[in-house]
Amino acid sequence: MSYLVALINKHDISILDKGYTSYTKEFKEEAIKRVLLNGEAAYAVSLDLGLPSKSMLIDWIRYLSRSNYYDILKRDDYDDLKHHDMIERIKAIYTKIASRYVAPGYRMVTDHLHNEGLKVSRKTVSRLMRKFKLFGYSIKSKRKYYSYKGEERDRIKPDLVKRQFFSIRPNRLWYTDITEFNLRGKKLYLSPIIDGCGRDIVAFNISRSPNLKQVMTMLDDAFKDNLALNGLIFHSDRGWQYQHREYQQALINHGIEQSMSRKGCSPDDDLMEGVFGILKREMFYGKEYTYANIDELEQAIIKYIHYYNTERTKEKLKGLTQIQYRNQSLVA
């Protein structure tokens, strides 16, 4: 009698006029899930659904076969039981990175989980992210800045890398290039040095114009922190800065052998293009409106480079950050 009174109080007296109802399989399973998976009281669920008897839901559960029971557990809500803590961490990692730059893919999220000591496969993370509509960001690349302005006699160097971009040890292969950021007609130029071992940014310079001073300042910063560079191969395209006598002499003075890509052969510079593509996709393309002026953009680039080196993981680096992999390689 108490259940009937509670039913009327919740759904009004008209609930008693409801005739016989044939409940679907899906309706019954949803009610059962609320009890078995969500931990709700059968009495409360019965009342909420307007079931005519408080024993009806109990009977559904009682006569549930073992196979149907496990079938229900293996549905989507099973993830909430088995992977509840994992799902929360996935959402937290995804939100943190997406709020700072762009939405990460499942590989990066998995790397962060592994670095936290959580054991989970990329396949599981990918499935869970799809389930909760946590999609990684992608965008088509845009037109790049070209520094090529012809060739100086005896200043062109052979391609010593031949698209073998990876180096087992740090400070054996360096790469450089210049990329342009166009913010509502105002331009910034980023000139970094990338190490072929960990793909970390060794040094960089940001300038309002792509001049020789920018490249030489970048070199000076790199040389201050890296003293033993004899035998290093330093690769670039055939931009005019890299053909300049002052630039080439600086490399010679430090025992560095210069390498250049072949004329008009962009695949020879794929490593640099890949780094620039990552950087612009994650902190510039589609986010130009967030930067009030060119100064804000410059500070954002500096912050991103720190993030790229010290926080951004990479599958090819065994899930480590660029700096973690570099440091690991130095002591190996």
C-alpha positions as CSV (number, residue, x, y, z in Angstrom):
1,M,0.0,0.0,0.0
2,S,2.9,2.4,0.8
3,Y,4.3,1.9,-2.7
4,L,0.9,2.7,-4.3
5,V,0.7,5.9,-2.3
6,A,4.2,6.9,-3.3
7,L,3.4,6.2,-6.9
8,I,0.3,8.4,-6.8
9,N,2.3,11.2,-5.2
10,K,5.0,11.1,-7.8
11,H,2.9,10.5,-11.0
12,D,-0.6,11.8,-10.0
13,I,-3.8,9.8,-9.6
14,S,-4.0,9.3,-13.4
15,I,-1.3,6.6,-13.1
16,L,-4.0,4.3,-11.8
17,D,-5.9,4.6,-15.1
18,K,-2.9,3.2,-16.9
19,G,-3.9,-0.2,-18.4
20,Y,-1.8,-3.2,-19.0
21,T,1.6,-2.4,-20.5
22,S,3.8,-4.7,-22.4
23,Y,7.4,-3.5,-21.6
24,T,10.0,-3.9,-24.3
25,K,13.3,-5.7,-23.9
26,E,15.2,-2.4,-24.1
27,F,13.0,-0.8,-21.4
28,K,13.6,-3.7,-19.1
29,E,17.4,-3.7,-19.7
30,E,17.6,0.0,-19.0
31,A,15.8,-0.5,-15.7
32,I,18.0,-3.4,-14.8
33,K,21.2,-1.4,-15.6
34,R,20.1,1.3,-13.2
35,V,20.0,-1.2,-10.4
36,L,23.0,-3.5,-11.3
37,L,25.4,-0.9,-12.8
38,N,24.4,2.4,-11.3
39,G,23.6,1.1,-7.8
40,E,20.2,2.6,-7.6
41,A,17.6,1.1,-5.3
42,A,15.1,-1.1,-7.1
43,Y,12.2,0.6,-5.2
44,A,13.3,4.1,-6.4
45,V,13.8,2.9,-10.0
46,S,10.4,1.2,-10.0
47,L,8.8,4.4,-8.6
48,D,10.6,6.6,-11.1
49,L,9.5,4.5,-14.1
50,G,5.9,4.3,-12.9
51,L,5.9,0.5,-12.6
52,P,2.5,-0.7,-11.2
53,S,4.3,-3.0,-8.6
54,K,7.5,-2.7,-6.7
55,S,8.1,-6.4,-7.2
56,M,8.0,-6.2,-11.0
57,L,11.6,-4.9,-11.4
58,I,12.8,-7.5,-8.8
59,D,11.2,-10.2,-10.9
60,W,12.9,-9.0,-14.0
61,I,16.3,-9.2,-12.3
62,R,15.5,-12.5,-10.6
63,Y,14.6,-14.2,-13.9
64,L,17.5,-12.7,-15.8
65,S,19.6,-15.5,-17.3
66,R,23.3,-15.7,-16.7
67,S,24.1,-15.1,-20.3
68,N,21.8,-12.0,-20.5
69,Y,23.3,-10.7,-17.3
70,Y,26.9,-10.8,-18.7
71,D,25.6,-9.4,-22.0
72,I,24.3,-6.4,-20.2
73,L,27.6,-6.0,-18.3
74,K,29.5,-6.1,-21.6
75,R,27.5,-3.2,-23.1
76,D,28.7,0.4,-23.0
77,D,28.2,0.8,-19.3
78,Y,30.7,-1.9,-18.6
79,D,33.4,0.7,-19.4
80,D,32.1,2.7,-16.5
81,L,32.9,-0.2,-14.2
82,K,36.2,-1.5,-15.6
83,H,37.7,1.8,-16.8
84,H,36.0,4.4,-14.6
85,D,39.3,5.9,-13.3
86,M,40.9,5.6,-16.7
87,I,38.1,7.4,-18.4
88,E,38.4,10.3,-15.9
89,R,42.1,10.6,-16.6
90,I,41.6,10.5,-20.3
91,K,39.0,13.3,-20.1
92,A,41.3,15.3,-17.8
93,I,44.3,15.0,-20.1
94,Y,42.3,15.7,-23.2
95,T,40.7,18.8,-21.6
96,K,44.0,20.1,-20.3
97,I,45.9,19.9,-23.6
98,A,42.9,21.0,-25.7
99,S,42.4,24.1,-23.5
100,R,46.0,25.1,-24.0
101,Y,46.6,24.2,-27.7
102,V,44.5,21.8,-29.7
103,A,42.7,18.6,-29.0
104,P,45.2,15.7,-28.8
105,G,44.8,12.4,-30.5
106,Y,44.6,9.0,-28.8
107,R,48.4,8.4,-29.2
108,M,49.3,11.4,-27.2
109,V,46.7,10.7,-24.5
110,T,48.0,7.1,-24.2
111,D,51.6,8.4,-23.8
112,H,50.5,10.6,-21.0
113,L,48.7,7.7,-19.3
114,H,51.8,5.6,-19.6
115,N,54.0,8.3,-18.2
116,E,51.6,8.4,-15.2
117,G,52.2,4.6,-14.7
118,L,48.8,3.5,-16.0
119,K,48.8,0.4,-18.2
120,V,46.4,0.6,-21.1
121,S,46.6,-0.1,-24.8
122,R,46.3,2.6,-27.5
123,K,43.4,0.6,-28.9
124,T,41.5,0.9,-25.7
125,V,42.2,4.6,-25.4
126,S,41.1,5.2,-29.0
127,R,37.8,3.3,-28.4
128,L,37.1,5.2,-25.2
129,M,37.8,8.5,-26.8
130,R,35.5,7.8,-29.7
131,K,32.8,6.7,-27.3
132,F,33.0,10.1,-25.4
133,K,33.5,12.0,-28.7
134,L,37.0,13.2,-27.7
135,F,38.4,13.7,-31.2
136,G,41.9,14.8,-32.1
137,Y,42.4,18.0,-34.2
138,S,43.5,18.0,-37.8
139,I,43.8,20.7,-40.4
140,K,45.3,21.1,-43.9
141,S,48.7,22.7,-44.1
142,K,49.0,26.2,-45.6
143,R,51.4,28.0,-47.8
144,K,55.0,28.1,-46.4
145,Y,57.6,30.8,-46.4
146,Y,60.5,30.3,-48.9
147,S,63.9,31.8,-48.3
148,Y,65.4,30.6,-51.6
149,K,66.6,33.6,-53.7
150,G,69.0,31.9,-56.1
151,E,72.5,30.4,-55.6
152,E,75.9,31.8,-54.9
153,R,78.8,30.1,-56.6
154,D,80.7,27.7,-54.4
155,R,78.2,28.2,-51.5
156,I,76.0,25.2,-52.3
157,K,76.7,22.1,-50.2
158,P,75.9,18.5,-50.9
159,D,73.0,16.7,-49.3
160,L,74.7,14.6,-46.6
161,V,71.5,13.4,-44.9
162,K,69.7,11.9,-47.9
163,R,66.5,11.7,-46.0
164,Q,68.0,9.6,-43.2
165,F,66.7,12.1,-40.7
166,F,67.1,10.1,-37.5
167,S,70.3,10.1,-35.3
168,I,71.0,7.6,-32.6
169,R,72.8,10.2,-30.5
170,P,72.1,13.9,-29.9
171,N,74.3,16.6,-31.5
172,R,75.1,14.4,-34.6
173,L,72.4,15.8,-36.9
174,W,70.9,19.2,-36.7
175,Y,68.2,20.8,-38.9
176,T,67.1,24.3,-39.5
177,D,64.7,26.3,-41.5
178,I,62.5,29.5,-41.2
179,T,58.7,29.6,-41.0
180,E,56.4,32.6,-41.2
181,F,53.4,33.5,-39.0
182,N,51.0,36.0,-40.6
183,L,48.7,37.6,-38.0
184,R,46.3,40.0,-39.8
185,G,49.1,41.3,-42.0
186,K,51.7,41.5,-39.3
187,K,54.4,38.9,-39.7
188,L,56.8,36.9,-37.4
189,Y,59.5,34.6,-38.5
190,L,60.6,31.6,-36.4
191,S,64.1,30.1,-36.9
192,P,64.7,27.0,-34.8
193,I,67.4,24.2,-34.7
194,I,66.0,20.7,-34.4
195,D,68.1,17.8,-33.2
196,G,67.7,14.6,-35.3
197,C,67.8,12.4,-32.2
198,G,64.9,13.5,-30.0
199,R,63.4,16.1,-32.4
200,D,63.9,18.6,-29.6
201,I,64.3,22.3,-30.4
202,V,67.9,23.0,-29.5
203,A,67.7,26.8,-30.0
204,F,65.5,29.3,-31.7
205,N,65.0,32.9,-32.6
206,I,61.9,34.9,-33.4
207,S,62.2,38.0,-35.5
208,R,60.0,40.5,-37.4
209,S,62.0,39.9,-40.5
210,P,63.9,36.9,-41.8
211,N,67.4,38.4,-41.7
212,L,70.9,37.2,-41.2
213,K,71.1,38.5,-37.6
214,Q,68.2,36.2,-36.7
215,V,70.0,33.1,-37.9
216,M,73.4,34.1,-36.4
217,T,71.7,34.8,-33.0
218,M,70.1,31.4,-33.1
219,L,73.6,29.8,-33.8
220,D,75.2,31.7,-30.9
221,D,72.5,30.5,-28.5
222,A,73.0,26.9,-29.7
223,F,76.8,27.1,-29.4
224,K,76.6,28.4,-25.8
225,D,74.7,25.3,-24.6
226,N,76.4,22.7,-26.9
227,L,80.1,22.9,-26.8
228,A,81.3,19.6,-28.4
229,L,80.0,19.7,-32.0
230,N,82.9,18.4,-34.0
231,G,81.6,16.1,-36.7
232,L,78.0,17.4,-36.4
233,I,76.1,17.6,-39.7
234,F,73.9,20.6,-40.0
235,H,71.2,20.4,-42.7
236,S,69.1,23.1,-44.3
237,D,67.5,24.1,-47.6
238,R,69.2,26.4,-50.0
239,G,67.9,29.6,-48.4
240,W,70.1,32.7,-48.9
241,Q,70.9,32.8,-45.1
242,Y,72.5,29.4,-45.3
243,Q,74.6,30.4,-48.3
244,H,75.9,33.5,-46.5
245,R,79.7,33.6,-45.9
246,E,79.3,34.6,-42.2
247,Y,76.9,31.7,-41.5
248,Q,79.1,29.1,-43.2
249,Q,82.2,30.3,-41.5
250,A,80.5,30.0,-38.1
251,L,79.9,26.3,-38.8
252,I,83.4,25.7,-39.9
253,N,84.8,27.4,-36.8
254,H,82.9,24.8,-34.7
255,G,83.8,21.8,-36.7
256,I,80.4,21.4,-38.2
257,E,79.8,20.0,-41.7
258,Q,77.1,21.7,-43.7
259,S,74.5,19.9,-45.7
260,M,71.8,21.3,-48.0
261,S,68.7,19.8,-49.6
262,R,68.6,19.4,-53.4
263,K,67.1,22.3,-55.4
264,G,63.3,22.2,-55.5
265,C,63.2,18.9,-53.5
266,S,61.0,19.6,-50.5
267,P,61.0,15.9,-49.2
268,D,64.7,16.6,-48.3
269,D,63.3,18.9,-45.6
270,D,60.5,16.8,-44.4
271,L,61.7,16.8,-40.8
272,M,61.5,20.6,-40.5
273,E,58.2,20.7,-42.3
274,G,56.8,18.1,-39.9
275,V,57.8,20.2,-36.8
276,F,56.5,23.4,-38.3
277,G,53.2,21.6,-39.2
278,I,52.8,20.4,-35.6
279,L,53.5,23.7,-34.1
280,K,51.2,25.7,-36.3
281,R,48.3,23.2,-36.2
282,E,48.4,23.1,-32.4
283,M,48.8,26.7,-31.5
284,F,48.2,29.0,-34.5
285,Y,45.9,27.8,-37.3
286,G,42.3,28.4,-36.3
287,K,43.4,30.3,-33.2
288,E,44.7,33.5,-34.8
289,Y,41.7,35.4,-33.3
290,T,43.0,34.6,-29.7
291,Y,46.1,36.8,-30.2
292,A,45.5,40.5,-29.8
293,N,48.7,41.5,-31.4
294,I,52.1,40.2,-32.7
295,D,53.7,40.5,-29.2
296,E,51.1,38.1,-27.7
297,L,51.7,35.7,-30.6
298,E,55.5,35.8,-29.9
299,Q,55.0,35.0,-26.3
300,A,52.6,32.2,-27.2
301,I,55.3,30.7,-29.6
302,I,57.9,30.8,-26.8
303,K,55.5,29.0,-24.4
304,Y,54.6,26.4,-27.0
305,I,58.2,25.6,-27.7
306,H,58.7,24.9,-23.9
307,Y,55.6,22.7,-24.0
308,Y,56.8,20.9,-27.2
309,N,60.2,20.1,-25.6
310,T,59.2,19.2,-22.1
311,E,55.5,18.0,-22.1
312,R,54.4,16.9,-25.6
313,T,55.0,13.1,-26.0
314,K,55.6,11.3,-29.3
315,E,54.9,7.8,-30.2
316,K,58.2,7.4,-32.2
317,L,60.1,8.4,-29.1
318,K,58.6,5.5,-27.1
319,G,56.0,7.8,-25.6
320,L,58.6,10.1,-24.1
321,T,58.8,13.9,-24.5
322,Q,61.5,15.3,-26.7
323,I,63.8,16.3,-23.8
324,Q,63.2,13.0,-22.0
325,Y,64.3,11.1,-25.1
326,R,67.3,13.4,-25.6
327,N,68.5,13.0,-22.0
328,Q,68.0,9.2,-22.1
329,S,70.1,9.0,-25.3
330,L,72.9,11.0,-23.7
331,V,73.4,8.5,-20.9
332,A,72.7,5.3,-23.0
